[in-house]
Amino acid sequence: MLIVASAFFIFLFLGMPVGIVLGVAGMIGIFDTGGMRFLAMVPDRFFSGLNLFPFLAMPFFILAGEIMNRSGLTMNLVNFAQALVGWLRGGMAHSNMLASVMFAGLTGSATADAAAFGNTLVPAMKKAGYSGSYACAVTAAGSIIGPIIPPSTLAIIYGSLMGVSIAGLFAAGIIPGLLLCLVCMCLIAATARRLNLPKDDRRPSLARILREFRYSLLALILPVFILTAILTGFTTPTEAAALAVFYALFVGCVIYRNIGLRDLYQMLARTTLITGVIFLIIASASILGWWMTFNQIPQLIASGFLSISQNPAVVVGMMIALLLFIGLFMDINAALIILAPVLAPLTVAIGMEPVHAGMIIILSLTISLMTPPVGACLFVLASVTGERIESITRSLWPFILVQLVVLIAAAYWQPITLFIPRLLGLAG
């Protein structure tokens, strides 16, 4: 075990891609366990790690988001959000958060949100009088709603690996995602006067709100359709994702007519790149996961936690602390794939409902997208806007703290995550 852990951290700190690190560490562990005889099973484990039908939903959802973004529907959502809340002090910050909720229903990706709004909303906010670091902080705080509000790629990964209802996880993310937006908007409102945030001179007319709603309607329909189709059992998540791509293509190519073959090629190439990175991590992690399972490491870790305390509240707190700490240093897709099988026996031992446990794990790791030193959203915003990570982080800490409050509330009060799944019969 020490050899594998040492190899993992050495390669990781040397800058090797995390997908390669996971595979190499797993191969070292397998070879140490059974020599060349065990090492021969590595190709089969690599393929088996991806041989799950629900994983097919990920590239479809990513492609649908790319198409909607390229067709201009993203800015329609921003304009609608601005019409609703832009008249408040700090209105553009409020509309940024609200637009992030709408955009989350299209992509399920935090980095996609950060990149899209980093290119559009951050320059607009700076022009309106916001500091660059504050504009980036608001965008980063809103971007993490992406993996919580369905469709969520993290929910697909967790549900596929752990045999938990993906539809249940989608439903479980609705209230926490909305709460993340709400607490951030409350923070913006509470600090707006002290920070002297700008606001529009007058409230928008009802005619403007209705006009912006009409322009954004085609984008708003998509997440409603996806959720309804999946939660009612009309389609599987994979089928809903494929239909989302067809809908997005129809809107972009037929209604708006602003997507050509060149655009389609670029979107397919970007989707392939993003999906390839995620799938490499999943496949490589399955090698390491087999070695961990063979050596009963998840059970040993669960026993170690329970030896400290068997109080469920204390165990949940330790679990959240571990996830937040690991998220500081590791890609969240890799962290989820490695830690989900490790923590699953622990959640079973303390009687956590599987959907609730899965959403708390996902929510804990998602918050780490905003925290240095490897917060993905921080790096995306820094590269897109030119702001320094240190200055963004200073403005971001209040948002991290209020979102941690949502995480703790969701962990210890189950109705936040389980009300909608239980209402739909998707959780126990």
ZIQUI-V276854 format. One record per helix or strand. SS is the DSSP state (alpha for helix, beta for strand). FROM is the first residue (numbers start at 1). LEN is the number of residues. If there is no record, write none. Layout:
SS&FROM&LEN, SS&FROM&LEN
//
This chain:
alpha&2&12, alpha&18&22, alpha&42&7, alpha&53&18, alpha&73&13, alpha&91&17, alpha&110&19, alpha&132&12, alpha&153&10, alpha&166&26, alpha&206&26, alpha&237&19, alpha&261&34, alpha&297&12, alpha&312&16, alpha&332&18, alpha&354&17, alpha&376&10, alpha&389&24, alpha&415&9
//
